Amino acid sequence: MTQKTIVRDEKSESALAHAIIVGSELMSSNLKRYETSNATSINIDFILENAPEAIYVVQDGKFKYVNKKVCEILGCSKKEMLTKYADEFIHPEDRKKVVQNYFRRLNGEEIEPFLYRGYDKDGDLQWRKLVDLVILWEGRPATLNFVSDVTPRVRAEEALKKSERQLADIMNFLPDATFACDDGGRIIAWNKEMEKLSGVKAIDMIGKNDYEYALPFYGVRRPMLIDMILHPNKKIEKNYVYYERKKNFIYAVTSFKNKKATVWVWAKSSIIYDHHENIIGAVETIRDITDSKIAENELKEKTANLEAANTALKVLLKHREEDRNEIENKFVRNINEMVLPYIEKLKVTGLTSAQVRYVDIAEKHLNEVVSPFLVKMSNKHGKLTPREVRIASLIKDGKTSKEIAEMLNLEVTTINNHRARIRRKLDLKGKERNLRSYLLSF
């Protein structure tokens, strides 16, 4: 295509050259280096064919001129393009917008560069950026259009937005109340559980700063755990029942009062980094542990009550043991003092052999059942004879050898011999320990 077929006179050629330069400047191309004052000396074909943008002229809705870049984008030859209407390569949903802007431009309105969707020859969707200017083509108004294929950029932006939406959705559906701030303390995220816990909607909190997030919990603007991760404060740390810092994380337990009651929460805060490991903010997760705290307090109260009851039971059991020991001792003492002495006296009253045998049996059984003390003695020291057990019981009760001899109708010497044998069998021979003290230990 020659310069002559593009424009019809030198005046139009100069205007077209100027329009090309202006349009290219709007598209941020390398043509900025050309001076508009030298527009008439520029080879228009060179500029059009080697421009980095797709450049074409539309008149009456049809292509009147297309450069090499247009053919590359749309996948058609120049000959094919000059037989087509411009809106054939526009997405149906964007066609109305592009056509309206075309006529607005022809009517002298200023139109900012805008995006629209189009198709190439194979039907693949493209995103294009359009800048158009009004020119005279063969003496009649037309538009000179500068188009860039921005599909990669738009898709990247859409992918980023999708990722951001997914991240927002993930945060929104976290089971714990969660919010985040940038490094300046401005709130950038406030999920649904946070709305429930605080009673404040995200729309009323996003973008706020100056400790706005503390108001729903404490009624005043003050640092929270999310601030402590970036700016440690020993004074604020004391407000937490539990506080622990581990590298880039802080764990804490605290409480606050709402309109109904005291709410106990477990909180965790951590630093947010970008992909260059620069700190860009912080995030805090809050979990309502009021029910657990109530259950814990109830358990502590029940445990305390149980310990008190256990102490009282121990005291009661001790008293019962003392009462039982007293009863046993009294029982043993009564048998020793009120029954067995008479059995001993009965033995020396001239009984028949059968009567003596019966008395011995009665004495033996009395010695076996008379007291737990005797049972313990028998179990622990099975070598003691019934007579020795009897004497040991009387020694335990504080009787002297003479008193025991009178009660058992024996000689004092015999009782002393029994005492010596008892000490030997109890492994007390040669030791200074008192026999009665030892027997009282049972």
MARLUM-749001 format. One record per residue (C-alpha): residue in one letter; x, y, z. Coordinates in steps of 0.5 Angstrom, whole numbers, plus 500, padded with zeros to 3 digits. Example, Ala and Ser with C-alpha at 12.3 -4.5 7.8 and 13.67 -1.06 7.14 Angstrom:
// residues 2
a525491516 s527498514 
END
This chain:
// residues 442
m500500500 t503507498 q503513502 k498516496 t493511497 i493512505 v492520504 r490524499 d493531500 e499534503 k495537509 s491530510 e498527510 s501532515 a495531520 l495523519 a502524521 h501528527 a495524529 i500518529 i505521533 v499523538 g496516539 s503513539 e505517545 l498515548 m500508548 s507509550 s510507544 n517509542 l515514537 k515519542 r522520539 y519524533 e518531533 t511533531 s514539527 n517535522 a511530521 t511532514 s518529513 i516523516 n515517511 i508515514 d509508511 f515506515 i511509521 l505505520 e508498518 n513498524 a509501530 p509496536 e502497536 a496495532 i494501528 y488501523 v483506520 v476505521 q471509516 d463507516 g465501520 k469498515 f477497515 k480502511 y487501513 v491496517 n498495519 k502489520 k501489527 v493488526 c494482521 e499479527 i494480532 l488478528 g491473524 c488475517 s492478511 k491486509 k487484503 e482480508 m482485513 l480491508 t473487506 k471486514 y467491518 a471492525 d466490529 e467483527 f473482531 i469484537 h466480543 p458481542 e458483550 d463489548 r461491541 k456496543 k461500548 v466500542 v461502537 q458508542 n465510543 y466510536 f461515534 r462519540 r469520538 l466522531 n462527535 g468531538 e468527545 e474526549 i474518550 e479515555 p483509553 f479503554 l479495554 y475491550 r474484548 g475481541 y477475537 d482473533 k482469526 d482462530 g476465535 d481465541 l479471546 q483477546 w483483551 r485489547 k487496549 l484502544 v486509543 d483512537 l483519534 v479523529 i482524522 l480526515 w480520510 e480521503 g476528505 r471524510 p471523518 a474517520 t478514526 l485512527 n486507532 f491504536 v490497539 s495493544 d494486546 v494486553 t491479554 p497477558 r496483563 v489482564 r489475565 a495476570 e490481573 e484476573 a488471576 l491475582 k484478583 k481470583 s487469588 e485474592 r478472592 q480465594 l484468600 a479472602 d474466602 i479462606 m479467611 n472468611 f471461613 l476460618 p473457624 d476462629 a475469629 t481472625 f483479623 a490482619 c493489619 d498492615 d505494617 g502501619 g496498623 r491499618 i486493618 i486489611 a482483613 w476482618 n473475617 k465472619 e467469626 m471476627 e464479626 k460475631 l465475636 s466483636 g459485633 v462489628 k461488621 a467488616 i465493612 d465498618 m472496620 i476495614 g481500613 k481503620 n487504624 d489507631 y487501635 e480501632 y480493633 a480494640 l474498641 p469492641 f473488646 y476493651 g472499650 v478503649 r484504644 r489500646 p494495643 m492488642 l496481641 i497483634 d501489636 m505486641 i508481635 l511487632 h512492638 p513488644 n511491650 k512489657 k507493661 i501490656 e504483657 k502483664 n494484662 y494477659 v493471664 y498467660 y503470655 e508466651 r513468645 k516463640 k520466634 n515469630 f509467634 i505469640 y500465644 a496468650 v490467654 t486473656 s478476658 f474481656 k467483658 n461484653 k454486654 k452479657 a458476661 t466475661 v468472655 w475468655 v479468649 w485464647 a489468642 k495467637 s499472633 s504472627 i508476622 i506477615 y512477610 d512478603 h515474598 h522478599 e521476606 n520483608 i515485614 i508487611 g503486617 a501481622 v495477623 e491475630 t487469631 i482469637 r478463639 d473463644 i474459650 t469461655 d465454655 s472451657 k474456662 i467455665 a468447665 e475448668 n473453674 e467448675 l472442675 k477446680 e471447685 k469440685 t476438686 a477443692 n470440694 l473433693 e479434697 a476438703 a471432703 n477427703 t480431708 a474430713 l473423711 k481422713 v479425720 l473421721 l477415719 k482417724 h477418729 r474411728 e480408728 e482411735 d475409737 r476402735 n483401738 e480404744 i474399744 e479393743 n484396748 k478396753 f476389751 v482386752 r483389758 n477387761 i478380759 n485380762 e483383768 m476380769 v476373766 l483370765 p485371772 y479367774 i481362769 e488361772 k485361779 l480356777 k486351774 v488350782 t482348785 g483341784 l479340777 t479333774 s483332768 a477333763 q475340767 v483342766 r482340759 y476344758 v479350761 d485350757 i481350751 a477356753 e483360755 k487358748 h481361744 l480367749 n487368747 e486368740 v480372739 v481377745 s484383741 p487385734 f493386738 l494379739 v492377732 k498381730 m502379735 s501372732 n501373725 k508377726 h511373731 g508366730 k514363735 l510366741 t507360745 p499362747 r502363754 e507368751 v502372747 r498372754 i504375758 a506380752 s499382752 l499384760 i506387759 k503391753 d497393758 g503396763 k502390768 t509389772 s512382773 k509381780 e502383778 i502378772 a505372776 e499373781 m494374775 l497367772 n498364779 l505363777 e512365780 v515372779 t521368776 t517364771 i514371769 n521374768 n524368764 h518369759 r519376758 a527374756 r524369751 i519374749 r525379748 r529374744 k523372739 l522379738 d529380736 l530385742 k535381746 g541386747 k538392745 e536398750 r529398747 n523397752 l519391751 r512395753 s514401748 y515396742 l509392744 l505398744 s507400737 f502394734 
END
